[in-house]
Amino acid sequence: MSRAFNFSAGPAVLPVEVLEATREAVYDFNGLGMSIMEMSHRSKEYDAVIKEAQADCLKLMGLSPEEYVVLFLGGGASMQFYMLPFNFLNKKANYIDTGVWSTKAIREAEKVGEVNVIASSKDKNYNYIPKNFTVDSDADYLHITTNNTIYGTAWAKDPENVKVPLLADMSSDLFATRRDYSKYSVIYAGAQKNIGPAGVTLIVMKKSLLENAQRKLDKFPSMLDYKVHVKAGSMFNTPPCLPIYVVGQTFKWIMKQGLEGLEQKNIKKANVLYDAMDASNGFYVPAVTAKEDRSLMNVTFRIRTGDTELEEKFVKEARAKYNMANLKGHRDVGGLRASIYNSCPIEWVEALVKFMNEFMNENK
Ligand SMILES: *Cc1c(COP(=O)(O)O)cnc(C)c1O
C-alpha cells in the first residue's frame, strides 16, 4: 500500500509500526487465537495491556503513580468539558478562552457553576495566546487549551505562577514538546489527534485533586464520577479495549523516539513549513503572525490575503497530483491547514513544501 500524505487534523496519522501491530492484534492477539476485540477486558492478558499503557503514560510524563492516576474513558475530550466542572467546580472556575474548543469547555462549565473567563483572544479571531491575566486566588481551578487545533496557536510555555489547580486540554499537542507535567492537576486528550484512534480519551489526574474535591457526588451518575472510575482502575464498565491498545502501542513508539527527539523533529517540521511561507513573498501567509504563539502541530495559512478560489484549487491539486489529503482549513476559519502531528514524517512536510513551491510558480 502506498500511504497518502495525510494532513488531517483528526482523526489523524498514526505510525506505521502502530498500524501493523494493531492489524496483528485485531486478528490474533499475542498468539491467543483471539482478536483483542474478542477477549474479556477482565482477562489477565487485557489487564496487562491497560496497566502497561497507564504506566507508560506516567513514565513519559515523568509523573509518579503515587501522585497521579491515568484513566481511559469514552465520550471524547468533549465529555471532559462537562465532567471536570461537574467534579471540581464549587465556588468558581477560571478559564482562558483561546478558541472553539476552549469556548465549548466554558459553555459546559457554565452549566455547572460560576465561570470567570480571565483572558481571551477572541478580539483578534483567536490568532494569539493571551499573555496577561490574573488568576482568581479563590478559583477552584484554571483551565487552558494548550494547542488550538482550529486556529493554529499554542502555548509555547506552561503558564507560570498558577496557584490553583491547572487543568489542560492537550488533545492536539500531547507529547509534541517537552513539558513539566507536574504543573498540571489534570491533563486530558481525545486520542485521535496525536496518540491513537477516536473512541478513547486519556485523563491524567493528580490524586490530591480528587481527594480534596468538595462536591458531593453521592447522588450523581456513576459514569460522571472520577472517583468511581479511579477506584475501578478505569474499568468501571467495559473500556474502549481496542483504542486503548492502539494508544499503548503509540506510547511505545513515542518512547522509542524519545520526547526530546520528537520535540526537535516537530520544531524542524514546523520550521520547514513556515520558512517556505516566509520565502514566498506573500503568496503563502501564515494565519498566526505572532511567531511565539504558532502551533507546531496545526499550521494554518492562507494564499495571499485569502484568495478562496486559489485555496480551493490548492486543495484539489494537492490531492489529485500527489495524494496529499485534508489540507483544507477548518470550516469556521477557512483557508488552509496542514496538521503535522507527532507521527507525521518530516518527508511529508518536505513533499508538501515542494508542492507549495510548484503551485506558487504556476499561479503567482
Ligand atoms: C478535537 C479536539 C477536541 C474534541 O475532541 P473530541 O474527542 O471529539 O470530543 C477538544 N479539544 C481539542 C483541543 C481538540 O483539538
The ligand as an ORCA input file, in Angstrom:
! r2SCAN-3c Opt
* xyz 0 1
  C     -10.558     17.753     18.619
  C     -10.463     18.476     19.883
  C     -11.423     18.321     20.888
  C     -12.648     17.466     20.726
  O     -12.358     16.146     20.971
  P     -13.493     15.035     20.948
  O     -12.714     13.822     21.346
  O     -14.028     14.975     19.551
  O     -14.540     15.385     21.921
  C     -11.247     19.012     22.066
  N     -10.192     19.811     22.253
  C      -9.254     19.995     21.305
  C      -8.104     20.894     21.566
  C      -9.367     19.333     20.087
  O      -8.438     19.509     19.142
*
